[in-house]
Amino acid sequence: MKPKRVVLDGAVYHITVRGNQKQKTFLEEVDFLNYFKILRHYKKKYRFKLYAYCLMPNHVHLILEVENSKNLSKIMQGINLSYTIYFNKKYQKVGHLWQGRYKSKIIQKDKYLIDCIEYVELNPVRSGLVENPFDYPWSSWRERFGKENKHLIDTPQLI
């Protein structure tokens, strides 16, 4: 039996979800763009705040804040299911795209949140995909520093 997930109203979470058997979940540029479209839809529907994201070839990092803790599972179920349906249809696959349920860790709204945002956004550099985070178009780094505007991220209010 899986341990019960800790969820709190008004909490910030570092969410990770990995491709089943570490398989790639983004194969072409259009896949990343479609994930952003789905993310934007659920952000509008559930009105959560998104502080950082990074879409890696085989996993996703999101840092988000939800006012109503009951919405976290609805948000992630909606995003993961919608993207799986898109991916399986496009690539003529069946079955699970994601490895198990998403992982979530509560983050304090202090300097640690800023550290987590940086950790998420620098993931492509640490993994060797790019040398400069400005060169990776699938993280919030470029949006945070005004190089593009996907209208996805929010600015956290620290305690």
C-alpha positions, 0 to 999 in steps of 0.5 A, spaced: 500 500 500 502 506 498 503 511 503 498 517 504 500 523 501 501 529 505 497 535 502 496 542 505 492 548 503 496 554 501 502 549 500 508 550 495 510 543 492 516 540 488 513 535 483 516 530 479 514 525 474 518 520 470 517 517 464 515 509 465 522 505 465 525 512 464 523 512 457 523 519 453 516 522 454 518 528 449 520 526 442 519 532 438 519 540 439 511 539 438 511 535 444 514 540 449 509 545 446 503 541 447 505 539 454 505 547 455 498 548 452 496 542 457 499 546 463 496 552 461 489 549 461 490 546 468 493 552 471 487 556 468 482 551 471 485 550 478 488 557 479 494 554 481 501 558 482 507 556 478 513 558 480 518 554 476 518 548 471 523 544 467 521 539 462 526 534 461 526 529 455 524 523 460 521 527 466 518 533 468 519 538 474 514 543 477 514 547 483 507 550 484 502 552 489 495 550 491 490 554 495 486 548 496 490 541 497 484 537 494 486 540 487 493 538 487 491 531 485 486 533 480 491 538 477 496 532 476 491 527 474 489 532 469 496 534 466 498 527 466 492 523 463 491 529 458 499 528 456 499 521 456 492 521 451 496 526 446 502 522 446 499 515 445 495 517 440 501 521 436 506 515 437 501 509 436 502 507 443 498 504 449 499 503 456 502 507 461 507 513 459 509 515 466 512 511 472 507 510 477 504 516 481 507 523 481 512 525 487 511 531 491 515 534 496 512 540 500 517 546 500 517 552 505 516 559 502 523 562 504 530 562 501 529 554 500 524 555 495 528 560 491 534 554 491 529 549 489 527 554 483 534 554 481 535 547 482 529 545 477 531 550 472 538 548 472 537 541 471 539 541 463 545 544 465 547 539 470 545 533 466 549 536 460 544 538 455 546 545 455 552 549 458 548 555 459 541 555 462 538 560 457 540 555 451 534 550 454 527 552 451 523 547 456 525 550 463 522 557 466 529 560 466 528 564 460 521 566 462 524 568 469 529 573 466 525 576 461 528 572 455 521 570 453 514 570 455 510 563 455 505 566 460 506 561 465 510 562 471 508 567 477 513 570 482 513 567 489 511 571 495 516 569 500 515 569 508 
